[in-house]
Amino acid sequence: MKIHEVEALAGITRGNIRFYEKEGLLSPNRNSENGYRTYDEADVIWLKKIRLLRMLDVPIEEIRRMKDGQLTLADAMERHLVQLQRRRYTLDSMTALCTHLRDSREQLGDLDPDAVLASMEAEQQQGTQFVPVNRTDKIRRYAGPVIGAGIMIGFMLLAFGAMLAAFTINPEGSPPLLFEVFVLIIPILMIAGTIAALLQRFKELDKGEEEAAKIY
């Protein structure tokens, strides 16, 4: 079956299906004639299992380990329960702190951040895991495509400069003007195509499920 059929049957978007394939959680067959992906009922069932686990916020890596037989479902759930209990404790601590700040009726301008941060650090020593300020997940996701596009664009600019220099240094031995324009426009088109592909990749990353199951 085709991917739009899988979307409807599994209740998962195309972007997420592609993301799971990229992460090695799904390996559909390929049509030997045209190379297109083909999905079967087993793929749909497996995607439903992934959807179920992700709706429970089970990490991708844990699902991969279960798929590879390195971890049983029971063991994975035991590990995940520990994480959920830690998060519950953290949420309880954050709720208590937010309630305290609300009930104090204190204005932001009068708030003593050192006192509150000291209280939060004491909570962290007891196991509370507050949200980290310096998040780099999104930066890492976008860094690869940007670096790859930058290398390609740099290479094309070098090629464009080299060809332009070759045509201008020895104008008498240059080919016809129409041919020069045709040759010079190729790197420009490739740069435009690279930028378009990069923007498309950004859209896929935004639509994908790389952050914890936000679309569910």
MOURNOR-V461906 format. One record per backbone hydrogen bond with DSSP energy under -1.0 kcal/mol. NH is the residue of the N-H (numbers start at 0). CO is the residue of the C=O. If there is no record, write none. Layout:
nh-><NH;NH>
co-><CO;CO>
This chain:
nh-><5;6;7;8;9;10;16;17;18;19;20;21;22;23;24;28;30;34;37;38;43;44;45;46;47;48;49;50;51;52;53;54;55;56;57;62;63;64;65;66;67;68;69;70;75;76;77;78;79;80;81;82;83;84;85;86;87;88;89;90;91;92;93;94;95;96;97;98;99;100;101;102;103;104;109;115;116;117;118;119;120;121;122;123;124;126;127;134;139;140;141;142;145;146;147;148;149;150;151;152;153;154;155;156;157;158;159;160;161;162;163;164;165;166;167;168;179;180;181;182;183;184;188;189;190;191;192;193;194;195;196;197;198;199;200;201;202;203;204;205;206;207>
co-><1;2;3;4;5;6;12;13;14;15;16;17;18;20;19;37;35;30;28;0;39;40;41;42;43;44;45;46;47;48;49;50;51;53;52;58;59;60;61;62;63;65;64;64;71;72;73;74;75;76;77;78;79;80;81;82;83;84;85;86;87;88;89;90;91;92;93;94;95;96;97;98;99;101;106;111;112;113;114;115;116;117;118;119;120;123;122;132;135;136;137;138;141;142;143;144;145;146;147;148;149;150;151;152;153;154;155;156;157;158;159;160;161;162;163;164;175;176;177;178;179;180;184;185;186;187;188;189;190;191;192;193;194;195;196;197;198;199;200;201;202;203>
